[in-house]
Each structure stands twice: as structure tokens, then as C-alpha cells.
Amino acid sequence: MKIKEWPVADRPREKFYLYGNYGLTDTELLAIIIGKGVRNHSALDLAKEIISRVGNLRRLSEKSVSELERLGIGGLGRAKIVAILAALELGRRSLSKKNDGTVLFKNPKDIHEYYYPFISGLKHEVFKVAAVDGKNMLIRDTTISKGILDASLVHPREVFKFAINENASALFLVHNHPSGIVRPSEDDLKITERLTGAGELMGIRIVDHIIIADKDYYSFSQHNLI
């Protein structure tokens, strides 16, 4: 039976209208994004199969388009996959303070809360540099490296060229550990030491280096490593 043939109170879109988002399950919300089903399978059927195959919404958000295509779920074409992942990315971004206007980094927790929605669920490492003014207000950030983080791949010239272009008074270093292990690796320590030394020569201080691993974080400054 098609969803439009269901009682009005059972249809995901109508339930959302009547009760708001709190009245719907994850699969019902996913069905709304999917929109239309295929022959003999409603949008809700597709949503249930996706969740069943993937596990949960978080794991779904970590998948790529090609990974979801390889699941071979009938009726789940590329357009639907892109729409689903785009909606999940919007949700991720809504958790960030990035669009709140002025961003002030007062402590390591502020860094974690700001960047967690963007890099916590990634399967690869991302090394970011945040340029701040004299009051530790964010000017702009940039991604220096993606993939396996190797000390040889993070060049001081790229970091400080960015800092000079943004007229930064200081920098924060931020990267993630997809493994979930929050403690710094040897490469993390080497990168921090190299950039801190270069910053002293350039007159641009490295305030902190924050490693984000799921909901936990590690601050180099709190551990007296900067």
C-alpha cells in the first residue's frame, strides 16, 4: 500500500505537520527526505531498509554516495542518496556555531564545541588552522591537510602564509582522530613542536592544538605541551 493510501495520521509528512519533529521516528524523518518510494516499496519501506543495513543515522551520515550505491537497495538511486546525505550534512552544520556571527575561543572546550560537528564523524584525518585576533576571536580557518596526518605534510610555510594573509595575531591547530584514540601520536607532537617554533620566529603564537576524537578532546596547552 502506498503511503498516500494510509490513514492521514500515519503518514510521515502529515504527522510532522500535526505533531512536529518530536512525533516522528528516525525512519519516518528519513522517509520524508526520500519523498517517493518505488513499486511495492513505499518511502518508509526504503527508509527502514537503509537504517537496517547501515545501523543508525550517524553511520549513515558517515557514508559516501558510492558506499550507499554499493548497498544495492532497490529504489535508492543516486539522486535520493545525495538528498539524504545533504540533509544529514545540514543537520551537522546546524549544530555548529559557525553561522552565529562572532566566535570567541576562550578555552579548549570552545574549540571542541565549534569543530566537533564538522570533523568528529570523518573517516580520514583533517588538519585545520584557525586564525584569531588579539582577543582570540575567529577571523577565518582553513584546512591544511586531509588524509593520514604525517608531520612532513604540514608545512610551516602554508600555515604561516595563511596567518599573515589573515593578519592573525595567533593560531589554533585542530585535527581529528577517526580511531577514537584522543592522545597525540608522535607525528602530532612533531607537528606541534615545529609549528610552535616557527610561530615564535614569526611572532605569531600557537595558542593551542586540539585533537578531537568523537565527543572527547585533547588539549596540548592543558597538558603543558605548548
SEFI-984943 format. One line per 5 residues: number of its first residue (from 1); their letters; for each residue x negated, y negated, z negated of N, C-alpha, C, O. Coordinates in nm, 3 decimals. Atoms other than C-alpha are relative to their C-alpha. Layout:
BEGIN
NUM = A = X Y Z X Y Z X Y Z X Y Z ~ ...
end
This chain:
BEGIN
1 = MKIKE = -0.084 0.120 0.000 0.000 0.000 0.000 -0.088 -0.125 0.000 -0.184 -0.133 -0.076 ~ 0.073 0.125 -0.006 -0.127 -0.346 0.091 0.028 -0.085 -0.124 0.135 -0.074 -0.184 ~ -0.017 0.084 0.118 -0.178 -0.599 -0.188 0.122 -0.089 0.011 0.192 -0.112 -0.087 ~ -0.114 0.089 -0.018 0.085 -0.827 -0.038 0.134 0.070 -0.023 0.238 0.006 -0.036 ~ -0.122 -0.077 0.026 0.337 -0.546 -0.091 0.015 0.032 -0.148 0.116 0.089 -0.189
6 = WPVAD = -0.006 -0.024 0.143 0.259 -0.525 -0.463 0.094 -0.102 -0.065 0.125 -0.205 -0.006 ~ -0.074 0.102 0.076 0.472 -0.699 -0.727 -0.087 -0.124 -0.017 -0.208 -0.113 -0.037 ~ 0.075 0.126 0.004 0.369 -1.065 -0.740 -0.093 -0.006 -0.121 -0.208 -0.050 -0.109 ~ 0.079 0.011 0.124 0.245 -1.039 -1.100 -0.124 0.090 0.000 -0.212 0.074 -0.084 ~ 0.114 -0.091 -0.005 -0.002 -0.763 -0.999 -0.103 -0.041 0.105 -0.212 0.017 0.109
11 = RPREK = 0.091 0.041 -0.104 -0.165 -0.942 -0.706 -0.110 -0.090 -0.060 -0.079 -0.184 -0.133 ~ 0.109 0.078 0.061 -0.511 -1.081 -0.796 0.013 -0.151 0.017 -0.006 -0.226 -0.079 ~ -0.009 0.145 -0.021 -0.459 -1.424 -0.638 0.114 -0.061 -0.081 0.099 -0.167 -0.141 ~ -0.114 0.052 0.074 -0.118 -1.469 -0.793 -0.026 0.004 -0.150 0.015 -0.086 -0.223 ~ 0.036 -0.009 0.141 -0.249 -1.350 -1.131 -0.093 -0.115 -0.040 -0.080 -0.172 -0.148
16 = FYLYG = 0.092 0.111 0.027 -0.527 -1.608 -1.108 0.079 -0.130 -0.013 0.054 -0.211 -0.102 ~ -0.081 0.121 0.003 -0.271 -1.877 -1.034 0.084 -0.007 -0.129 0.097 -0.113 -0.190 ~ -0.089 -0.003 0.115 -0.042 -1.767 -1.318 -0.075 -0.006 -0.133 -0.032 -0.074 -0.226 ~ 0.067 -0.016 0.128 -0.296 -1.684 -1.588 -0.140 -0.061 -0.007 -0.199 -0.068 -0.115 ~ 0.136 0.050 -0.001 -0.626 -1.840 -1.481 -0.100 0.113 0.009 -0.063 0.230 0.014
21 = NYGLT = 0.103 -0.102 -0.019 -0.957 -1.660 -1.451 -0.010 0.099 -0.115 -0.056 0.211 -0.095 ~ 0.011 -0.090 0.114 -0.936 -1.510 -1.801 0.096 0.119 0.009 0.081 0.217 -0.063 ~ -0.096 -0.109 -0.010 -0.647 -1.293 -1.695 -0.038 0.107 0.100 0.037 0.202 0.120 ~ 0.041 -0.094 -0.103 -0.843 -1.105 -1.429 -0.125 0.079 -0.038 -0.211 0.030 -0.111 ~ 0.119 -0.083 0.020 -1.094 -0.822 -1.435 -0.106 -0.039 0.104 -0.078 -0.115 0.197
26 = DTELL = 0.107 0.027 -0.098 -1.428 -0.835 -1.250 0.040 0.047 0.139 0.016 -0.022 0.237 ~ -0.038 -0.053 -0.131 -1.288 -0.617 -0.973 0.109 -0.085 0.065 0.110 -0.100 0.187 ~ -0.104 0.085 -0.056 -0.985 -0.841 -0.931 -0.057 -0.131 0.052 -0.017 -0.179 0.158 ~ 0.066 0.122 -0.047 -1.203 -1.152 -0.905 -0.079 0.028 0.129 -0.079 -0.053 0.222 ~ 0.075 -0.038 -0.119 -1.423 -0.971 -0.654 0.093 0.021 0.119 0.059 -0.013 0.232
31 = AIIIG = -0.098 -0.022 -0.106 -1.114 -0.871 -0.455 0.047 -0.132 0.061 0.072 -0.139 0.181 ~ -0.039 0.131 -0.051 -1.017 -1.238 -0.424 -0.106 -0.053 0.097 -0.073 -0.111 0.200 ~ 0.109 0.044 -0.088 -1.358 -1.315 -0.273 0.001 0.079 0.130 -0.018 0.023 0.238 ~ -0.004 -0.085 -0.119 -1.330 -1.020 -0.034 0.113 -0.042 0.093 0.098 -0.041 0.215 ~ -0.111 0.052 -0.079 -0.993 -1.152 0.079 0.090 0.109 0.056 0.196 0.136 0.001
36 = KGVRN = -0.082 -0.101 -0.067 -0.864 -0.881 0.309 -0.069 0.136 -0.003 -0.192 0.146 0.004 ~ 0.054 -0.134 -0.004 -0.906 -0.507 0.298 -0.001 0.053 0.143 0.001 -0.024 0.238 ~ -0.005 -0.065 -0.130 -0.906 -0.258 0.584 0.109 0.105 -0.005 0.174 0.124 -0.108 ~ -0.107 -0.100 -0.006 -0.668 0.013 0.693 -0.016 0.104 -0.111 -0.122 0.166 -0.126 ~ -0.007 -0.097 0.110 -0.571 0.232 0.397 -0.086 -0.037 -0.121 -0.094 0.040 -0.217
41 = HSALD = 0.080 0.045 0.114 -0.801 0.033 0.165 0.023 -0.149 -0.020 -0.011 -0.231 0.066 ~ -0.023 0.141 0.031 -0.698 -0.292 0.000 -0.130 -0.067 -0.042 -0.231 0.000 -0.063 ~ 0.117 0.073 0.048 -0.941 -0.564 -0.102 -0.038 0.046 -0.141 -0.156 0.050 -0.175 ~ 0.027 -0.049 0.136 -0.906 -0.434 -0.459 -0.067 0.137 0.004 -0.153 0.166 -0.078 ~ 0.066 -0.130 -0.016 -0.999 -0.083 -0.343 -0.148 -0.018 0.033 -0.234 0.050 -0.022
46 = LAKEI = 0.139 0.027 -0.038 -1.314 -0.222 -0.181 -0.079 -0.052 -0.120 -0.193 -0.012 -0.143 ~ 0.066 0.056 0.118 -1.396 -0.419 -0.496 -0.033 0.110 -0.101 -0.142 0.111 -0.158 ~ 0.023 -0.109 0.094 -1.358 -0.109 -0.714 -0.114 0.089 0.046 -0.195 0.133 -0.035 ~ 0.106 -0.086 -0.051 -1.583 0.094 -0.486 -0.136 -0.068 -0.012 -0.235 -0.003 -0.044 ~ 0.127 0.073 0.012 -1.851 -0.177 -0.483 -0.052 0.005 -0.143 -0.168 0.037 -0.166
51 = ISRVG = 0.041 -0.002 0.141 -1.857 -0.200 -0.863 -0.040 0.140 -0.041 -0.137 0.158 -0.115 ~ 0.031 -0.139 0.033 -1.853 0.178 -0.890 -0.137 0.041 0.053 -0.212 0.113 -0.015 ~ 0.127 -0.039 -0.062 -2.151 0.213 -0.654 -0.118 -0.079 -0.055 -0.228 -0.026 -0.068 ~ 0.109 0.088 0.043 -2.355 -0.080 -0.785 -0.019 0.001 -0.151 -0.132 0.001 -0.200 ~ 0.007 -0.005 0.146 -2.271 -0.072 -1.157 0.069 -0.115 -0.069 0.156 -0.092 -0.153
56 = NLRRL = -0.063 0.117 0.060 -2.174 -0.426 -1.252 -0.033 -0.124 0.084 -0.108 -0.115 0.181 ~ 0.018 0.122 -0.078 -2.167 -0.786 -1.127 -0.144 -0.049 -0.001 -0.193 -0.101 0.099 ~ 0.140 0.046 0.005 -2.518 -0.864 -1.244 -0.085 0.076 0.100 -0.164 0.018 0.174 ~ 0.078 -0.080 -0.094 -2.665 -0.575 -1.050 0.039 -0.034 0.144 -0.045 -0.032 0.234 ~ -0.047 0.039 -0.133 -2.453 -0.678 -0.753 -0.069 -0.129 0.044 -0.111 -0.141 0.159
61 = SEKSV = 0.061 0.128 -0.033 -2.595 -1.031 -0.767 -0.148 0.013 0.034 -0.205 -0.075 0.098 ~ 0.143 -0.021 -0.025 -2.949 -0.888 -0.752 -0.026 0.070 0.133 -0.141 0.081 0.176 ~ 0.014 -0.070 -0.126 -2.883 -0.701 -0.428 -0.017 -0.096 0.117 0.029 -0.210 0.111 ~ 0.012 0.078 -0.123 -2.979 -0.829 -0.084 0.111 0.044 0.096 0.178 0.144 0.072 ~ -0.102 -0.034 -0.100 -2.749 -0.826 0.219 -0.029 0.138 0.057 0.061 0.221 0.069
66 = SELER = 0.034 -0.129 -0.060 -2.939 -0.532 0.370 0.022 0.116 -0.096 0.064 0.224 -0.054 ~ -0.022 -0.106 0.099 -2.922 -0.331 0.046 0.148 0.036 -0.010 0.183 0.153 -0.020 ~ -0.144 -0.027 0.007 -2.544 -0.369 0.033 0.051 0.062 0.130 0.142 0.145 0.128 ~ -0.038 -0.062 -0.127 -2.513 -0.284 0.401 -0.033 0.148 0.001 0.041 0.229 0.056 ~ 0.043 -0.140 0.002 -2.701 0.039 0.337 0.089 0.089 -0.086 0.082 0.211 -0.077
71 = LGIGG = -0.093 -0.080 0.079 -2.435 0.147 0.088 0.103 0.068 0.089 0.159 0.172 0.053 ~ -0.091 -0.062 -0.097 -2.218 0.219 0.391 0.144 0.003 -0.045 0.215 0.099 -0.016 ~ -0.139 0.007 0.044 -1.890 0.114 0.230 0.087 -0.050 0.113 0.068 -0.160 0.163 ~ -0.087 0.037 -0.110 -1.621 0.109 0.495 0.077 -0.127 -0.028 0.138 -0.141 -0.134 ~ -0.072 0.125 0.018 -1.474 -0.235 0.544 -0.083 -0.110 -0.062 -0.040 -0.225 -0.069
76 = LGRAK = 0.088 0.100 0.060 -1.765 -0.410 0.374 -0.106 -0.039 0.103 -0.217 0.014 0.104 ~ 0.091 0.046 -0.104 -1.925 -0.589 0.666 -0.089 -0.112 -0.048 -0.081 -0.157 -0.163 ~ 0.098 0.102 0.036 -2.199 -0.848 0.671 0.066 -0.129 -0.047 0.019 -0.192 -0.142 ~ -0.067 0.126 0.038 -1.958 -1.144 0.652 0.053 0.006 -0.143 0.039 -0.090 -0.219 ~ -0.052 -0.016 0.136 -1.793 -1.010 0.336 -0.114 0.005 -0.102 -0.104 -0.052 -0.210
81 = IVAIL = 0.115 -0.009 0.090 -2.130 -0.928 0.181 -0.059 -0.138 -0.027 -0.089 -0.172 -0.141 ~ 0.055 0.135 0.016 -2.260 -1.279 0.244 0.092 -0.085 -0.087 0.044 -0.161 -0.173 ~ -0.096 0.077 0.081 -1.941 -1.429 0.097 -0.010 0.038 -0.147 -0.004 -0.048 -0.235 ~ 0.010 -0.048 0.139 -1.976 -1.214 -0.217 -0.127 -0.053 -0.066 -0.123 -0.107 -0.176 ~ 0.127 0.043 0.057 -2.344 -1.295 -0.272 -0.006 -0.152 -0.016 -0.066 -0.203 -0.111
86 = AALEL = -0.004 0.146 0.011 -2.284 -1.664 -0.206 0.081 -0.043 -0.121 0.043 -0.136 -0.193 ~ -0.085 0.032 0.115 -2.006 -1.672 -0.466 -0.074 0.029 -0.131 -0.064 -0.048 -0.226 ~ 0.076 -0.034 0.121 -2.229 -1.498 -0.722 -0.113 -0.099 -0.023 -0.145 -0.132 -0.137 ~ 0.106 0.099 0.013 -2.510 -1.744 -0.649 0.055 -0.133 -0.052 -0.010 -0.201 -0.131 ~ -0.065 0.120 0.053 -2.271 -2.033 -0.709 0.022 0.011 -0.151 0.001 -0.084 -0.225
91 = GRRSL = -0.018 -0.023 0.144 -2.189 -1.880 -1.046 -0.130 -0.014 -0.076 -0.133 -0.072 -0.184 ~ 0.133 0.011 0.061 -2.559 -1.850 -1.126 -0.039 -0.147 -0.014 -0.086 -0.191 -0.119 ~ 0.041 0.141 0.002 -2.619 -2.215 -1.034 0.085 -0.082 -0.095 0.038 -0.181 -0.153 ~ -0.087 0.076 0.090 -2.323 -2.333 -1.236 -0.045 0.008 -0.144 -0.010 -0.077 -0.226 ~ 0.051 -0.017 0.135 -2.499 -2.204 -1.549 -0.120 -0.088 -0.028 -0.160 -0.107 -0.143
96 = SKKND = 0.119 0.082 0.016 -2.796 -2.429 -1.486 0.038 -0.145 -0.027 0.148 -0.190 0.005 ~ -0.017 0.143 0.025 -2.835 -2.789 -1.596 -0.053 -0.082 0.117 -0.065 -0.204 0.107 ~ 0.067 0.068 -0.111 -2.987 -2.872 -1.258 0.080 -0.116 0.055 0.023 -0.215 0.100 ~ -0.084 0.104 -0.058 -2.691 -3.082 -1.147 0.057 -0.094 -0.105 0.148 -0.172 -0.076 ~ -0.054 0.082 0.108 -2.633 -3.252 -1.481 -0.060 -0.141 -0.005 -0.028 -0.218 -0.095
101 = GTVLF = 0.064 0.131 0.002 -2.844 -3.556 -1.392 -0.135 0.008 -0.067 -0.215 0.095 -0.032 ~ 0.130 0.005 0.067 -3.136 -3.640 -1.619 -0.025 0.127 -0.081 0.061 0.170 -0.159 ~ 0.038 -0.122 0.073 -3.315 -3.331 -1.753 -0.123 -0.029 -0.084 -0.226 -0.070 -0.030 ~ 0.109 0.025 0.093 -3.537 -3.365 -2.059 -0.045 0.132 -0.062 0.036 0.206 -0.117 ~ 0.057 -0.121 0.059 -3.768 -3.084 -2.170 -0.061 -0.035 -0.135 -0.173 -0.087 -0.141
106 = KNPKD = 0.048 0.032 0.133 -3.805 -3.124 -2.546 -0.078 0.115 -0.063 -0.163 0.093 -0.150 ~ 0.064 -0.118 0.059 -3.919 -2.769 -2.625 0.009 0.116 0.098 0.079 0.106 0.199 ~ -0.003 -0.116 -0.091 -3.975 -2.425 -2.463 0.141 0.054 0.025 0.170 0.104 0.134 ~ -0.137 -0.048 -0.018 -3.610 -2.333 -2.519 0.071 -0.076 0.111 0.149 -0.017 0.186 ~ -0.060 0.080 -0.107 -3.506 -2.619 -2.290 -0.043 0.050 0.137 0.038 0.056 0.230
111 = IHEYY = 0.052 -0.054 -0.127 -3.728 -2.479 -2.015 0.070 0.130 0.034 0.115 0.151 0.146 ~ -0.065 -0.130 -0.021 -3.583 -2.131 -2.060 0.145 -0.017 0.043 0.189 0.047 0.139 ~ -0.141 0.019 -0.032 -3.223 -2.252 -2.053 0.019 -0.060 0.139 0.117 -0.030 0.208 ~ -0.011 0.064 -0.130 -3.286 -2.459 -1.742 -0.029 0.096 0.114 0.043 0.099 0.214 ~ 0.044 -0.085 -0.112 -3.466 -2.198 -1.531 0.055 0.142 -0.004 0.054 0.212 0.097
116 = YPFIS = -0.052 -0.138 0.013 -3.311 -1.875 -1.663 0.102 0.036 0.108 0.090 0.143 0.168 ~ -0.099 -0.039 -0.100 -3.009 -1.884 -1.428 -0.056 0.020 0.140 0.003 0.092 0.221 ~ 0.056 -0.007 -0.133 -3.235 -1.919 -1.125 -0.096 0.116 0.022 -0.101 0.172 0.131 ~ 0.106 -0.098 -0.024 -3.513 -1.667 -1.181 0.008 0.125 -0.085 -0.073 0.216 -0.066 ~ -0.002 -0.115 0.091 -3.409 -1.418 -1.450 0.035 0.131 0.070 -0.016 0.236 0.031
121 = GLKHE = -0.044 -0.125 -0.062 -3.245 -1.167 -1.216 -0.076 0.038 0.126 -0.040 0.136 0.192 ~ 0.075 -0.028 -0.122 -3.501 -1.175 -0.934 -0.086 0.126 -0.016 -0.132 0.158 -0.125 ~ 0.081 -0.122 0.003 -3.687 -0.857 -0.841 -0.147 -0.029 0.028 -0.231 0.060 0.016 ~ 0.138 0.039 -0.026 -4.002 -1.047 -0.749 -0.037 -0.119 -0.089 0.050 -0.191 -0.138 ~ 0.045 0.111 0.083 -4.212 -1.294 -0.941 0.002 -0.131 0.079 -0.031 -0.135 0.197
126 = VFKVA = -0.001 0.135 -0.057 -4.170 -1.666 -0.874 -0.075 -0.091 -0.095 -0.046 -0.094 -0.215 ~ 0.078 0.092 0.082 -4.420 -1.922 -0.998 0.039 -0.142 0.038 0.018 -0.185 0.152 ~ -0.047 0.135 -0.025 -4.278 -2.272 -1.031 -0.079 -0.101 -0.083 -0.131 -0.070 -0.190 ~ 0.065 0.110 0.072 -4.428 -2.604 -1.134 0.101 -0.113 -0.010 0.159 -0.155 0.090 ~ -0.093 0.110 0.025 -4.214 -2.877 -1.290 -0.078 -0.126 -0.033 -0.156 -0.129 -0.128
131 = AVDGK = 0.066 0.129 0.023 -4.337 -3.236 -1.267 0.089 -0.085 -0.091 0.209 -0.098 -0.067 ~ -0.076 0.084 0.095 -4.231 -3.462 -1.556 -0.069 -0.135 -0.017 -0.187 -0.152 0.013 ~ 0.056 0.132 0.028 -4.278 -3.825 -1.651 -0.057 -0.004 -0.142 -0.069 0.099 -0.206 ~ 0.062 0.014 0.131 -4.430 -3.961 -1.971 0.089 0.040 -0.116 0.041 0.063 -0.227 ~ -0.094 -0.040 0.105 -4.114 -3.872 -2.167 0.045 0.145 0.016 0.139 0.189 -0.049
136 = NMLIR = -0.034 -0.139 -0.031 -4.103 -3.513 -2.033 0.134 0.014 0.070 0.200 0.117 0.057 ~ -0.120 -0.009 -0.083 -3.808 -3.592 -1.808 -0.038 0.056 0.136 -0.137 0.014 0.197 ~ 0.030 -0.067 -0.126 -3.798 -3.374 -1.499 0.010 -0.097 0.117 0.111 -0.166 0.134 ~ -0.002 0.077 -0.124 -3.892 -3.552 -1.177 0.043 0.092 0.114 0.139 0.063 0.185 ~ -0.033 -0.100 -0.102 -3.888 -3.251 -0.946 -0.080 0.125 -0.028 -0.183 0.120 -0.096
141 = DTTIS = 0.079 -0.122 0.012 -4.002 -2.890 -0.934 -0.023 0.058 0.138 0.041 0.019 0.236 ~ 0.031 -0.066 -0.126 -4.148 -2.673 -0.662 -0.044 0.143 -0.027 -0.092 0.173 -0.136 ~ 0.046 -0.139 0.010 -4.223 -2.304 -0.601 -0.136 0.011 0.066 -0.153 -0.019 0.184 ~ 0.137 -0.012 -0.048 -4.593 -2.237 -0.564 -0.028 0.138 0.058 -0.102 0.151 0.156 ~ 0.028 -0.137 -0.042 -4.589 -1.859 -0.524 0.122 0.089 -0.017 0.197 0.074 -0.113
146 = KGILD = -0.105 -0.102 0.009 -4.343 -1.576 -0.456 -0.063 0.137 0.022 -0.154 0.151 0.103 ~ 0.054 -0.135 -0.013 -4.411 -1.206 -0.493 -0.084 0.036 -0.120 -0.068 -0.022 -0.227 ~ 0.087 -0.041 0.110 -4.672 -1.032 -0.706 -0.091 -0.117 -0.035 -0.161 -0.171 0.051 ~ 0.077 0.117 0.043 -4.839 -1.305 -0.910 -0.145 0.038 -0.023 -0.179 0.113 -0.114 ~ 0.144 -0.024 0.007 -5.213 -1.297 -0.854 -0.068 -0.134 -0.025 -0.032 -0.236 0.034
151 = ASLVH = 0.069 0.125 0.034 -5.448 -1.554 -1.001 -0.058 -0.069 0.124 -0.065 -0.192 0.129 ~ 0.062 0.057 -0.120 -5.608 -1.602 -0.658 0.102 -0.069 0.090 0.064 -0.144 0.179 ~ -0.103 0.056 -0.087 -5.274 -1.702 -0.503 0.052 -0.135 -0.049 0.120 -0.206 0.025 ~ -0.046 0.128 0.055 -5.208 -2.000 -0.730 -0.118 -0.096 0.000 -0.203 -0.092 -0.089 ~ 0.114 0.089 -0.017 -5.445 -2.273 -0.612 0.024 -0.133 -0.071 0.128 -0.195 -0.052
156 = PREVF = -0.014 0.130 0.067 -5.500 -2.580 -0.832 0.027 -0.114 0.098 0.100 -0.207 0.064 ~ -0.019 0.110 -0.094 -5.511 -2.799 -0.520 0.146 -0.016 0.039 0.194 -0.128 0.057 ~ -0.142 0.008 -0.033 -5.150 -2.710 -0.434 0.081 -0.056 -0.116 0.171 -0.137 -0.098 ~ -0.072 0.044 0.120 -5.032 -2.764 -0.790 -0.018 -0.150 -0.022 0.078 -0.221 -0.048 ~ 0.027 0.140 0.033 -5.201 -3.100 -0.836 0.027 -0.095 0.117 0.046 -0.215 0.096
161 = KFAIN = -0.046 0.082 -0.112 -5.127 -3.225 -0.486 0.147 -0.033 -0.020 0.190 -0.146 0.003 ~ -0.142 0.021 0.030 -4.761 -3.179 -0.578 0.015 -0.101 -0.113 0.098 -0.192 -0.106 ~ -0.009 0.089 0.116 -4.817 -3.352 -0.913 -0.030 -0.145 0.038 0.038 -0.237 -0.007 ~ 0.038 0.135 -0.041 -4.988 -3.652 -0.752 0.108 -0.061 0.089 0.142 -0.179 0.075 ~ -0.105 0.051 -0.089 -4.721 -3.684 -0.481 0.124 -0.043 -0.077 0.194 -0.135 -0.035
166 = ENASA = -0.119 0.032 0.081 -4.452 -3.691 -0.751 -0.031 -0.102 -0.110 0.056 -0.137 -0.189 ~ 0.043 0.096 0.103 -4.652 -3.935 -0.967 0.029 0.054 -0.141 0.078 -0.018 -0.228 ~ -0.029 -0.068 0.127 -4.625 -3.686 -1.254 -0.100 -0.039 -0.107 -0.219 -0.056 -0.082 ~ 0.087 0.023 0.116 -4.759 -3.761 -1.597 -0.050 0.133 -0.057 -0.159 0.140 -0.114 ~ 0.034 -0.132 0.053 -4.763 -3.392 -1.690 0.075 0.107 0.078 0.163 0.076 0.158
171 = LFLVH = -0.061 -0.113 -0.071 -4.663 -3.047 -1.567 0.039 0.110 -0.099 -0.024 0.129 -0.203 ~ -0.036 -0.125 0.067 -4.481 -2.741 -1.697 -0.014 0.111 0.103 0.026 0.095 0.219 ~ 0.011 -0.118 -0.085 -4.562 -2.400 -1.549 0.109 0.099 -0.042 0.131 0.121 -0.161 ~ -0.109 -0.093 0.031 -4.277 -2.149 -1.525 -0.004 0.117 0.097 -0.014 0.097 0.219 ~ -0.019 -0.114 -0.090 -4.256 -1.798 -1.390 0.072 0.113 -0.073 0.084 0.113 -0.196
176 = NHPSG = -0.080 -0.110 0.054 -4.057 -1.479 -1.441 -0.076 0.132 0.002 -0.172 0.149 0.077 ~ 0.051 -0.136 0.003 -4.140 -1.119 -1.527 0.117 0.095 0.026 0.192 0.126 -0.067 ~ -0.111 -0.092 -0.029 -3.893 -0.886 -1.348 -0.004 0.128 -0.082 0.099 0.192 -0.101 ~ 0.015 -0.123 0.079 -4.030 -0.598 -1.557 0.073 -0.009 -0.134 0.104 0.094 -0.195 ~ -0.063 0.018 0.131 -3.866 -0.747 -1.867 -0.101 -0.012 -0.113 -0.064 -0.040 -0.227
181 = IVRPS = 0.106 0.012 0.101 -4.202 -0.748 -2.049 -0.042 -0.147 -0.004 -0.089 -0.203 0.095 ~ 0.016 0.145 0.007 -4.242 -1.101 -2.174 -0.144 -0.045 -0.024 -0.179 -0.159 0.006 ~ 0.137 0.042 0.032 -4.606 -1.102 -2.284 -0.080 -0.026 0.127 -0.058 0.040 0.229 ~ 0.076 0.037 -0.120 -4.856 -1.260 -2.041 -0.099 0.108 0.042 -0.155 0.179 -0.041 ~ 0.099 -0.093 -0.055 -5.074 -1.049 -1.814 -0.136 -0.070 0.006 -0.146 -0.189 -0.026
186 = EDDLK = 0.133 0.060 -0.016 -5.446 -1.105 -1.752 0.004 -0.110 0.105 -0.059 -0.215 0.089 ~ -0.011 0.102 -0.105 -5.357 -1.294 -1.433 0.071 -0.124 -0.052 0.035 -0.237 -0.017 ~ -0.071 0.114 0.059 -5.113 -1.512 -1.627 -0.096 -0.086 -0.082 -0.093 -0.209 -0.075 ~ 0.096 0.071 0.085 -5.390 -1.603 -1.871 -0.103 -0.075 0.086 -0.141 -0.188 0.056 ~ 0.099 0.062 -0.088 -5.638 -1.674 -1.590 0.058 -0.122 0.071 -0.007 -0.226 0.081
191 = ITERL = -0.066 0.111 -0.068 -5.390 -1.893 -1.402 0.014 -0.119 -0.093 -0.016 -0.233 -0.056 ~ -0.023 0.108 0.097 -5.309 -2.093 -1.713 -0.131 -0.070 -0.035 -0.136 -0.192 -0.042 ~ 0.130 0.057 0.035 -5.675 -2.142 -1.806 -0.054 -0.086 0.115 -0.107 -0.195 0.092 ~ 0.051 0.072 -0.117 -5.766 -2.250 -1.452 0.075 -0.132 0.020 0.013 -0.236 0.042 ~ -0.080 0.120 -0.023 -5.479 -2.497 -1.417 -0.013 -0.100 -0.114 -0.012 -0.221 -0.092
196 = TGAGE = 0.019 0.089 0.114 -5.525 -2.636 -1.767 -0.132 -0.076 0.014 -0.139 -0.196 -0.012 ~ 0.130 0.063 -0.020 -5.892 -2.703 -1.693 0.003 -0.103 0.112 -0.054 -0.212 0.099 ~ -0.011 0.093 -0.113 -5.812 -2.864 -1.358 0.081 -0.122 -0.040 0.052 -0.234 0.003 ~ -0.083 0.111 0.046 -5.546 -3.076 -1.527 -0.077 -0.099 -0.085 -0.055 -0.219 -0.078 ~ 0.083 0.087 0.083 -5.798 -3.210 -1.776 -0.088 -0.089 0.087 -0.108 -0.206 0.056
201 = LMGIR = 0.083 0.078 -0.091 -6.022 -3.321 -1.489 0.082 -0.103 0.077 0.034 -0.213 0.107 ~ -0.087 0.088 -0.078 -5.728 -3.475 -1.302 0.073 -0.102 -0.085 0.130 -0.198 -0.032 ~ -0.075 0.090 0.088 -5.582 -3.647 -1.605 0.149 0.026 0.001 0.229 -0.062 -0.029 ~ -0.142 -0.041 -0.002 -5.254 -3.456 -1.565 0.013 0.123 -0.089 -0.033 0.231 -0.053 ~ -0.003 -0.106 0.100 -5.177 -3.242 -1.868 0.099 0.111 0.035 0.209 0.086 0.083
206 = IVDHI = -0.091 -0.114 -0.004 -5.029 -2.893 -1.854 0.061 0.011 -0.139 -0.008 0.048 -0.234 ~ -0.065 0.002 0.132 -4.775 -2.916 -2.138 0.023 0.141 -0.051 0.000 0.170 -0.169 ~ -0.033 -0.136 0.043 -4.672 -2.550 -2.143 0.011 0.090 0.121 0.028 0.044 0.234 ~ -0.025 -0.103 -0.100 -4.646 -2.229 -1.946 0.102 0.094 -0.061 0.077 0.157 -0.164 ~ -0.109 -0.082 0.053 -4.320 -2.043 -1.995 0.020 0.122 0.090 0.037 0.109 0.211
211 = IIADK = -0.033 -0.124 -0.071 -4.269 -1.679 -1.895 0.142 0.039 -0.038 0.176 0.046 -0.156 ~ -0.139 -0.037 0.024 -3.905 -1.579 -1.857 0.020 0.146 0.038 -0.009 0.187 0.150 ~ -0.029 -0.142 -0.023 -3.808 -1.213 -1.890 0.138 0.029 -0.056 0.156 0.045 -0.176 ~ -0.140 -0.016 0.037 -3.434 -1.162 -1.893 0.039 -0.113 -0.095 0.023 -0.230 -0.059 ~ -0.045 0.105 0.091 -3.298 -1.350 -2.198 -0.108 -0.045 -0.098 -0.084 -0.128 -0.185
216 = DYYSF = 0.111 0.034 0.089 -3.635 -1.373 -2.370 -0.099 -0.089 0.075 -0.096 -0.097 0.198 ~ 0.103 0.081 -0.064 -3.925 -1.608 -2.304 -0.125 -0.003 -0.087 -0.122 0.025 -0.207 ~ 0.128 0.010 0.069 -4.288 -1.657 -2.396 -0.058 -0.138 0.030 -0.070 -0.177 0.146 ~ 0.057 0.133 -0.015 -4.440 -2.000 -2.456 -0.148 0.002 -0.034 -0.186 0.041 -0.144 ~ 0.143 0.005 0.025 -4.815 -2.045 -2.420 -0.033 -0.102 -0.109 -0.122 -0.078 -0.191
221 = SQHNL = 0.029 0.102 0.101 -4.807 -2.361 -2.632 0.035 0.049 -0.140 -0.037 0.021 -0.236 ~ -0.039 -0.052 0.131 -4.622 -2.186 -2.914 -0.097 0.104 -0.052 -0.106 0.127 -0.173 ~ 0.099 -0.101 0.040 -4.890 -1.917 -2.914 -0.142 -0.058 0.003 -0.241 0.016 0.003 ~ 0.130 0.071 0.005 -5.169 -2.179 -2.913 -0.095 0.040 0.113 -0.216 0.046 0.094 ~ 0.080 -0.035 -0.117 -5.287 -2.076 -2.565 -0.017 -0.118 0.093 -0.086 -0.108 0.194
226 = I = 0.018 0.126 -0.073 -5.260 -2.432 -2.433 -0.027 -0.109 -0.102 -0.046 -0.225 -0.065
end
